[in-house]
Amino acid sequence: MFVAEENESQGMSDEHKAALAKGRAESRAVRDYLDALQNPPSSSDPEQLRAKVAELEDKIAAEDSPVGKLQLVQQRLDVEDELATADSGVDMAALEEAFVEAAASYAERKGIAWPAWRELGVPAAVLKSAGVKRTRRSAGS
């Protein structure tokens, strides 16, 4: 079977290879943007968050009540989660730009309609910039 696959790839035209590469790049741009929408980077200052973690650790050490300690630990965990996204260095503008370039072609190829994008949190203005048609159903349906 490997030999057959190898022969097929050798017989692939440059145009077909380029189309496959374009499809992979579009898929990556869409995936990365949707991932960032689902897990947005924090707008908080990482240094302030680190200070808050240290403050909470001091409060945890001083807390006598197990329930109070539990609540403080959860607060610290929440701040640490926010710190992780603040430190991620995600460039939403670059991800959005790549998405805008890829979304219309990707939507057409995959049969993704406007409402599906919107349900995942893609702003209408971004879809409009991308040239995604405002339809209920995709043309491929």
N, C-alpha and C positions, 0 to 999 in steps of 0.2 A: 504494500500500500504506500509506503514511503516513496518508492520509486515512481509510482504514478503521480503523487503529489509533486515530487521534484520535477518530473517531466512537464506537468501543467504549469509550474512557475517559470520554467525555462521558456515555454511557449507563450507566455503572457506578453502582450504588447506593452510598450512604454506608456501608452495612453491608459491601459488598464491598471498598470502599477501606480501611475499618478493618481488615478481615481481612488484606488484603495488607500493610498497615503493621505489623500484629502479627506476621505471618510474617517480615517483614524484620527486625524488632527481635529476634525469637527467634533467627533465623539468626545475627545479629550477636553476640548474647550467647553462643551456643554456640561460634561460631568464635573469639571473643576468649578464652574460657576454655580451649578446647582448644589454641590457640596458646600461651597462657601455661603450660599443663601441659607442652607439648613443649619450651619454652624458658623454664624457670623463672627468676625473678629471683634474683640472688645475695643471700645473707644477709650477705655480707662488707661491711665498712666501706669505702666508696670512698676515704677518706683513707689507710687502711692499704694499699689496693691501689695507689694512686698512689705511695706510698713504696716499695712493693715493685718497681714498674716502674722507678723511679729507681735503686734498688739494683742491679737486674739490668742496667740500662744501664751503670752503672759497672763491673760485673763483665765485661760484654761487651767494653768498651773495654780492660780490663786483661788479658783472656784472650789467651794466645799461641797456643794450640792451635786449629786450625780446627774440629775435632770438638767441643772444649769450647765454642767460640764458638757453634757450631750449636745445641748443647743449651741454652745460655743464651738464645739468641734464641727458641727454641721456648717456653721457660719464660716469657719476657717476653710473647710472643704469647698464651699461655694466660691470664696474669694480665690482659692488656688485654681479652681476651674476657670474663673475669669482671667486670672493671670496667665494661664496656659494659652488662652486664645489671644490675649494681648501681646504675648511674646511670639506668636506664630508668624508675624510679618506678612500676613496675607495682603496682597495688593488687589483690593476689590475693583479698582478702576481698570487695572490690566485684565483681570478675569472677565469683567463686563465687556470690555472692548473685544476680547477674543470671542466671547459668546455672541456679541452683536454680529461679528463677521461670519459666524458659523450657523447661527440658529435657523435662518430661513431655509437654507439648503438641507440642514439636518431634519427640520420639521417636515419638509416635503418628502425627503427620502424615507423617513421613518413613519410618516403618517401621523404626526403629532399636531393636534389642533390647539388653537389659542387657549381654550379653557383649561386644558391639561397643564400648560405652562403656568397659567395664572394660579391654578390650584397649588402648585409647588412654590408659589411666592415670587415668580418672576414679575417684576413691575410692568404694567401696561406700556409705559414709556420706553422701556428697554426693548420690549417686543416690537413696538412700532419702529424704533431705530433700527432693529434687526431686519425689518421688512417682513415679519411674520404676519400673514394675512389673518384678519379678525374674523374667523369662521367658527362655527360650532363643530363641524366635522372636517377632517382633512380631505384633501382631494383624492387620496388613495383609498378612502373608506368605501 
